[in-house]
Amino acid sequence: MNNPIRTDLAIENAEMFQERENLQGVSIHEGVGKKSGIRITRVRVENETGAKNLGKAVGDYITLEVPTLDAPDVSYHREITTEIAAQLKGLVPDIENKKILVAGVGNREMAPDALGPMVIDHLFITRHLLREYGKNSEITRGMGDISALAPGVMAQTGIETREILLGTVKETGPDLLIVIDALAARNVRRLNKTIQITNTGIAPGAGVGNRRFGIDKASMGIPVIAIGVPTVIDAASIVNDTVGNMLTMLDETKNRLSERIREGVASFDAQERYQLMRELMAPEMMNMFVTPKNIDEIIVQMSYTLSESINSLCHSMS
């Protein structure tokens, strides 16, 4: 059975194609933030052909690659929060005037999956205040309309996340749903150093092979923006990357042994090599995912960075 490389990142799906012209229905644009200097890649899936080729829903996928994202910073990386806010503004131009529901998806009890719930902890929630005092009172002047919840996971509640959010949307009537989630990557260098923002919603658990019902405009009835950071990587992907590094080293070491090793592996493409790694691994490692040992500290740091981007964008109190 063919097992696709596990990743939630559209940019990594695109990288699996050797020639970008093969990605019909998909456009890719790379650039750098004018003020932040952050590398930004925009992947647009333009139609159903592109969706089939890339394995992603039609829409926009914005990837910010930030090597310092997981590093401690007393300002919680102001340049990153500003860039995230700018990208959100680009997807939803009048976002500060929207009634917004923010959902922190994931399991608070597991550090790599706790990003969403922890972001919720740091948001400035105002929906109740606006309903109590009105929008232009001395207390609420400059406040955006923000509500939030952390719905947990099905093992904790017995309820699909989509069902909880759909009920909340129907009862509270937001204009926009922002979903925060931890993702899976296929490249170690992107762990806790990449932010993906998309207007296509999410399929919780997809990157770790535990796909649940999608949370998107079709299921919610309102626009859905998803913000995610990859916090785990499939063990087979790590082995695969190691083999790739080995092949690079063998290119630099010309001898009979290196040539014989290359003959056996170098002809495989990325998907074939990944499949080989999975077949060679012990059965108990097949569904193993890896995360940095200090992931609890990293999640706290990143949760403040993401929450500040939403707070600064939606509230203009001074």
C-alpha positions as CSV (number, residue, x, y, z in Angstrom):
1,M,0.0,0.0,0.0
2,N,1.3,3.5,-0.9
3,N,1.6,5.8,2.1
4,P,1.8,9.5,1.2
5,I,4.4,11.6,3.0
6,R,2.7,13.0,6.1
7,T,2.5,16.8,6.1
8,D,-0.1,19.5,6.6
9,L,2.0,22.2,4.8
10,A,1.0,23.1,1.2
11,I,4.5,24.3,0.5
12,E,5.9,20.8,1.2
13,N,3.3,19.2,-1.0
14,A,4.4,21.5,-3.8
15,E,8.1,20.8,-3.1
16,M,7.5,17.1,-3.8
17,F,7.1,17.9,-7.5
18,Q,10.4,18.3,-9.2
19,E,9.1,20.7,-11.8
20,R,6.6,23.3,-10.8
21,E,5.1,23.4,-14.3
22,N,3.7,20.0,-13.6
23,L,1.5,21.6,-11.0
24,Q,-1.4,22.6,-13.3
25,G,-3.9,24.7,-11.5
26,V,-1.4,25.8,-8.8
27,S,0.6,29.1,-8.7
28,I,3.5,29.6,-6.3
29,H,5.0,33.0,-5.5
30,E,8.0,33.6,-3.2
31,G,8.9,36.9,-1.6
32,V,10.2,38.6,1.6
33,G,8.2,40.8,4.0
34,K,9.0,44.4,3.4
35,K,9.4,45.3,7.0
36,S,9.9,41.9,8.7
37,G,12.3,40.4,6.3
38,I,10.5,37.1,6.7
39,R,10.5,34.7,3.8
40,I,6.9,34.3,2.5
41,T,5.7,31.7,0.0
42,R,2.1,32.0,-1.4
43,V,0.7,28.8,-2.8
44,R,-2.7,29.3,-4.6
45,V,-4.8,26.3,-5.6
46,E,-6.8,27.9,-8.4
47,N,-9.2,25.1,-9.4
48,E,-10.1,21.5,-8.9
49,T,-7.3,20.3,-11.2
50,G,-4.8,22.1,-8.9
51,A,-6.6,20.6,-5.8
52,K,-6.2,17.1,-7.2
53,N,-2.5,17.7,-8.1
54,L,-1.5,19.2,-4.8
55,G,-3.9,17.3,-2.5
56,K,-5.1,20.5,-1.0
57,A,-8.5,22.4,-1.2
58,V,-8.9,25.3,-3.5
59,G,-7.7,28.5,-1.9
60,D,-4.7,30.4,-0.6
61,Y,-1.9,29.0,1.5
62,I,0.6,31.5,2.9
63,T,3.8,30.1,4.5
64,L,6.0,32.3,6.8
65,E,9.4,30.7,7.4
66,V,10.8,32.1,10.6
67,P,14.0,30.5,11.9
68,T,13.6,32.5,15.2
69,L,10.0,31.6,15.9
70,D,10.8,29.1,18.7
71,A,13.5,31.3,20.3
72,P,12.7,33.2,23.5
73,D,11.9,36.9,23.0
74,V,10.5,39.4,25.6
75,S,8.4,41.1,22.9
76,Y,7.1,37.8,21.6
77,H,8.7,38.5,18.2
78,R,6.9,41.8,17.4
79,E,8.1,41.6,13.8
80,I,6.5,38.2,13.4
81,T,3.2,39.2,15.0
82,T,3.1,42.3,12.7
83,E,3.6,40.1,9.6
84,I,1.0,37.6,10.7
85,A,-1.5,40.4,11.2
86,A,-0.7,41.8,7.8
87,Q,-1.2,38.5,6.1
88,L,-4.6,38.0,7.9
89,K,-5.6,41.5,6.8
90,G,-4.7,40.5,3.2
91,L,-7.0,37.6,3.4
92,V,-9.8,39.5,5.2
93,P,-9.4,43.2,4.4
94,D,-12.1,44.4,6.9
95,I,-11.2,41.8,9.6
96,E,-11.1,44.4,12.4
97,N,-14.8,45.1,11.8
98,K,-15.8,41.4,11.9
99,K,-17.4,39.5,14.8
100,I,-14.7,36.8,15.2
101,L,-14.8,33.4,16.9
102,V,-11.4,32.0,17.5
103,A,-11.1,28.2,18.1
104,G,-8.0,26.7,19.6
105,V,-8.1,23.1,18.3
106,G,-6.1,20.4,20.0
107,N,-5.4,18.5,23.2
108,R,-4.2,20.8,26.0
109,E,-2.8,17.8,27.9
110,M,-0.3,17.0,25.1
111,A,2.4,19.7,24.7
112,P,2.9,19.3,20.9
113,D,-0.9,19.6,20.4
114,A,-1.6,22.3,22.9
115,L,-0.8,25.3,20.7
116,G,-4.5,26.1,19.9
117,P,-5.8,26.0,23.5
118,M,-2.8,28.1,24.7
119,V,-3.4,30.8,22.2
120,I,-7.0,31.1,23.4
121,D,-5.6,31.6,27.0
122,H,-3.8,34.8,25.9
123,L,-6.5,36.4,23.7
124,F,-8.3,39.5,24.8
125,I,-11.9,38.3,24.8
126,T,-14.5,41.1,24.4
127,R,-17.8,39.7,23.0
128,H,-19.4,39.8,26.5
129,L,-18.2,43.3,27.2
130,L,-19.6,44.7,23.9
131,R,-23.0,43.1,24.7
132,E,-23.0,44.5,28.2
133,Y,-21.8,48.1,27.5
134,G,-22.2,48.6,23.8
135,K,-19.5,49.2,21.2
136,N,-18.7,52.8,21.7
137,S,-18.8,53.1,25.5
138,E,-15.8,54.4,27.4
139,I,-15.1,50.8,28.5
140,T,-15.3,49.2,25.0
141,R,-14.1,51.9,22.7
142,G,-11.5,50.5,20.3
143,M,-12.3,46.9,21.1
144,G,-12.9,44.4,18.4
145,D,-15.6,41.7,18.8
146,I,-13.7,38.5,19.8
147,S,-15.0,35.3,21.3
148,A,-13.1,32.1,21.7
149,L,-13.2,28.5,22.8
150,A,-11.0,25.4,23.1
151,P,-13.2,22.5,22.1
152,G,-10.8,19.8,23.1
153,V,-10.5,16.5,21.1
154,M,-13.0,13.8,20.5
155,A,-11.4,11.4,23.0
156,Q,-12.1,14.0,25.8
157,T,-15.6,15.1,24.8
158,G,-17.0,12.3,22.6
159,I,-18.1,15.1,20.2
160,E,-16.5,16.0,16.9
161,T,-14.8,19.4,16.9
162,R,-16.8,20.3,13.9
163,E,-20.0,19.6,15.7
164,I,-19.0,21.8,18.7
165,L,-17.9,24.7,16.5
166,L,-21.0,24.4,14.2
167,G,-23.3,24.7,17.3
168,T,-21.3,27.7,18.6
169,V,-21.4,29.4,15.2
170,K,-25.2,29.0,15.0
171,E,-25.8,30.3,18.5
172,T,-23.4,33.2,18.6
173,G,-23.5,34.4,14.9
174,P,-19.8,35.3,14.2
175,D,-18.8,36.7,10.8
176,L,-15.5,34.8,10.7
177,L,-14.0,31.7,12.3
178,I,-10.2,31.6,13.0
179,V,-8.9,28.1,13.8
180,I,-5.6,27.7,15.5
181,D,-4.0,24.2,15.3
182,A,-0.7,22.3,15.6
183,L,0.4,20.8,12.3
184,A,2.8,18.1,11.1
185,A,5.8,18.7,8.8
186,R,7.9,16.5,6.6
187,N,11.1,18.5,7.0
188,V,12.8,18.9,10.4
189,R,14.0,22.4,9.6
190,R,10.3,23.6,9.5
191,L,9.5,22.3,13.0
192,N,8.4,25.2,15.1
193,K,9.8,27.6,12.6
194,T,7.0,27.9,10.0
195,I,3.6,29.4,10.1
196,Q,0.9,28.5,7.6
197,I,-2.1,30.7,7.1
198,T,-4.9,29.6,4.8
199,N,-8.5,30.6,3.9
200,T,-9.5,26.9,3.2
201,G,-10.1,25.8,6.8
202,I,-8.6,22.6,8.3
203,A,-9.0,18.9,8.5
204,P,-8.0,18.2,12.1
205,G,-5.5,15.3,12.5
206,A,-4.8,15.0,8.8
207,G,-1.1,15.3,9.1
208,V,-0.7,12.5,11.6
209,G,-3.1,10.1,9.8
210,N,-6.1,10.8,12.1
211,R,-8.3,12.8,9.7
212,R,-11.5,14.1,11.2
213,F,-14.4,16.0,9.6
214,G,-13.2,19.3,7.9
215,I,-13.8,22.7,9.4
216,D,-14.3,25.1,6.4
217,K,-16.8,27.5,4.9
218,A,-18.9,24.7,3.5
219,S,-19.4,23.0,6.9
220,M,-19.5,26.2,9.1
221,G,-21.5,28.5,6.8
222,I,-19.0,31.4,7.4
223,P,-15.4,32.1,6.1
224,V,-12.8,30.1,8.0
225,I,-9.1,31.1,8.4
226,A,-6.7,28.5,9.7
227,I,-3.4,29.3,11.4
228,G,-1.0,26.5,12.1
229,V,2.5,25.7,13.2
230,P,4.1,22.3,12.6
231,T,5.2,20.8,16.0
232,V,5.7,17.2,15.0
233,I,7.3,15.1,12.3
234,D,6.8,11.6,11.1
235,A,9.7,9.3,12.2
236,A,9.9,7.9,8.7
237,S,10.4,11.5,7.4
238,I,13.4,11.9,9.7
239,V,15.0,8.7,8.4
240,N,14.2,9.8,4.8
241,D,15.9,13.2,5.3
242,T,18.9,11.4,6.8
243,V,19.2,9.2,3.7
244,G,18.9,12.3,1.6
245,N,21.8,13.9,3.6
246,M,23.8,10.7,3.1
247,L,23.3,10.9,-0.7
248,T,24.5,14.5,-0.7
249,M,27.6,13.4,1.3
250,L,28.2,10.5,-1.1
251,D,28.2,13.0,-4.0
252,E,31.2,14.6,-2.4
253,T,32.9,11.3,-1.6
254,K,33.8,9.6,-4.9
255,N,34.8,6.0,-4.4
256,R,33.5,2.5,-5.3
257,L,31.5,2.1,-2.0
258,S,29.7,5.4,-2.4
259,E,28.8,4.7,-6.0
260,R,27.4,1.3,-5.1
261,I,25.2,2.8,-2.3
262,R,24.0,5.5,-4.6
263,E,23.0,3.0,-7.3
264,G,20.6,1.4,-4.8
265,V,18.9,4.5,-3.5
266,A,19.5,7.6,-5.6
267,S,17.2,6.6,-8.4
268,F,14.1,6.8,-6.1
269,D,12.0,10.0,-6.0
270,A,11.0,11.5,-2.7
271,Q,7.8,9.5,-2.4
272,E,9.4,6.2,-3.3
273,R,12.3,6.8,-0.8
274,Y,9.8,7.6,1.9
275,Q,7.8,4.5,1.2
276,L,11.0,2.4,1.4
277,M,11.9,4.0,4.8
278,R,8.4,3.0,6.1
279,E,8.8,-0.5,4.9
280,L,12.3,-0.9,6.5
281,M,11.2,0.5,9.9
282,A,10.0,-1.7,12.7
283,P,6.2,-2.0,12.9
284,E,6.1,-0.3,16.3
285,M,7.7,2.8,14.7
286,M,5.3,3.1,11.8
287,N,3.0,5.6,13.5
288,M,5.6,7.3,15.7
289,F,5.9,11.1,15.6
290,V,8.8,13.1,17.0
291,T,8.9,16.5,18.6
292,P,11.7,18.6,20.3
293,K,12.4,17.8,23.9
294,N,11.7,21.4,25.0
295,I,8.4,21.6,23.1
296,D,6.5,22.7,26.2
297,E,8.6,25.9,26.4
298,I,8.3,26.4,22.7
299,I,4.5,26.1,22.7
300,V,4.2,28.8,25.4
301,Q,6.4,31.2,23.4
302,M,4.6,30.6,20.1
303,S,1.2,30.9,21.7
304,Y,2.0,34.4,22.8
305,T,3.3,35.3,19.3
306,L,0.1,34.1,17.6
307,S,-2.3,35.6,20.2
308,E,-0.6,39.0,20.0
309,S,-1.0,39.0,16.2
310,I,-4.8,38.6,16.6
311,N,-5.1,41.0,19.6
312,S,-3.1,43.8,17.8
313,L,-5.1,43.4,14.6
314,C,-8.6,43.4,16.2
315,H,-8.2,45.9,19.0
316,S,-7.1,49.5,18.6
317,M,-7.2,50.8,22.1
318,S,-4.7,53.4,23.0
